[in-house]
Amino acid sequence: MDSLRVQDWIVAVILAFLVGQALTRPRFARQASLEGIEDPEAARAYDRVSRTPQFRLIRRMVARELRRLKPESPIVDVGCGPGYLVAVLAREFPDEQIIGVDLSEEMTQVAAANMAALGLGRTRFVRGDAAGLPFADGSVGFIVSTLSLHHWSDPAAVFREFHRALKPGGRFLVFDVRRDALNLFYWLFAFARRVFLPKGLRRLNEPTGSALASYVPSEIEEMMEASPFTEWMVRRGAFWTMTIGRK
Ligand SMILES: C[S@@+](CC[C@H](N)C(=O)[O-])C[C@H]1O[C@@H](n2cnc3c(N)ncnc32)[C@H](O)[C@@H]1O
């Protein structure tokens, strides 16, 4: 065996090891350390990153699923952040009433300003807690929520609240990252943090912090089993979960 072949073997073994690692799912314990996302600097920084292609891709995925589910009005986006999913939904479902709810006053203001700039003033944003939605019993047609589940201090209470607020037959879709995302995504998150992330979010260890605070599919299944919903499913992706249920 000449020295070149030895080098080829070494490179091949290293590559195989890296590919194997990239496609492995880590087993991290959950670390809910996201206090601070509500501060004004973080809200503005999050507004900027929300316009990047990765976030658009997530909104496109969710909108595609919603088209399939044919949501009834009013559609409520819980933990709407700067409101870009509300904008997508307002365009996608022009006849439906779309309302964004967020715990952070700063976020609802950023969202309302964004919608005004996009000419989507008919959308509405209210400050509210996912665990105590500002809607009467059985009055909401559809609840959607993206990248917010890992922030909720009591997700079980939130799912009970969704059940209370939804109309009979109303549905919800909750999209989030998953803590057992393939290692590849943790590498990409670390890269994004160094290269793209605005300072206001880097301080919060984002996006790795969100992934570490998120749930693995079996934990979401346990939440759903303990919830009043009887019809639900947890779909799984390489770095995400999508939980869909019906009242
Ligand atoms: C990471 S951002 C996601 C924003 C947006 N949904 C998106 O996909 O880009 C999480 C949002 O959830 C909001 N949030 C956190 N806890 C909440 C709660 N208990 N009730 C309502 N909103 C909450 C935060 O204020 C923040 O705007």
PDBQT file of the ligand as one rigid body, heavy atoms in Angstrom, charges set to zero:
ROOT
HETATM    1  C1  LIG A 301     -38.885  32.612  19.119  1.00  0.00    +0.000 C 
HETATM    2  S1  LIG A 301     -40.242  33.706  19.074  1.00  0.00    +0.000 S 
HETATM    3  C2  LIG A 301     -41.223  33.037  17.726  1.00  0.00    +0.000 C 
HETATM    4  C3  LIG A 301     -41.996  34.115  17.011  1.00  0.00    +0.000 C 
HETATM    5  C4  LIG A 301     -42.770  33.667  15.781  1.00  0.00    +0.000 C 
HETATM    6  N1  LIG A 301     -43.860  32.791  16.114  1.00  0.00    +0.000 N 
HETATM    7  C5  LIG A 301     -41.857  33.010  14.768  1.00  0.00    +0.000 C 
HETATM    8  O1  LIG A 301     -42.092  31.847  14.406  1.00  0.00    +0.000 OA
HETATM    9  O2  LIG A 301     -40.913  33.651  14.310  1.00  0.00    +0.000 OA
HETATM   10  C6  LIG A 301     -41.192  33.186  20.470  1.00  0.00    +0.000 C 
HETATM   11  C7  LIG A 301     -42.319  34.159  20.779  1.00  0.00    +0.000 C 
HETATM   12  O3  LIG A 301     -43.189  33.550  21.741  1.00  0.00    +0.000 OA
HETATM   13  C8  LIG A 301     -43.573  34.564  22.655  1.00  0.00    +0.000 C 
HETATM   14  N2  LIG A 301     -44.002  33.934  23.890  1.00  0.00    +0.000 N 
HETATM   15  C9  LIG A 301     -43.229  33.318  24.813  1.00  0.00    +0.000 A 
HETATM   16  N3  LIG A 301     -43.979  32.835  25.811  1.00  0.00    +0.000 NA
HETATM   17  C10 LIG A 301     -45.263  33.148  25.521  1.00  0.00    +0.000 A 
HETATM   18  C11 LIG A 301     -46.508  32.931  26.173  1.00  0.00    +0.000 A 
HETATM   19  N4  LIG A 301     -46.574  32.278  27.342  1.00  0.00    +0.000 N 
HETATM   20  N5  LIG A 301     -47.620  33.411  25.596  1.00  0.00    +0.000 NA
HETATM   21  C12 LIG A 301     -47.560  34.068  24.418  1.00  0.00    +0.000 A 
HETATM   22  N6  LIG A 301     -46.412  34.308  23.751  1.00  0.00    +0.000 NA
HETATM   23  C13 LIG A 301     -45.280  33.856  24.294  1.00  0.00    +0.000 A 
HETATM   24  C14 LIG A 301     -42.329  35.433  22.795  1.00  0.00    +0.000 C 
HETATM   25  O4  LIG A 301     -42.623  36.712  23.295  1.00  0.00    +0.000 OA
HETATM   26  C15 LIG A 301     -41.822  35.461  21.372  1.00  0.00    +0.000 C 
HETATM   27  O5  LIG A 301     -42.353  36.517  20.631  1.00  0.00    +0.000 OA
ENDROOT
TORSDOF 0
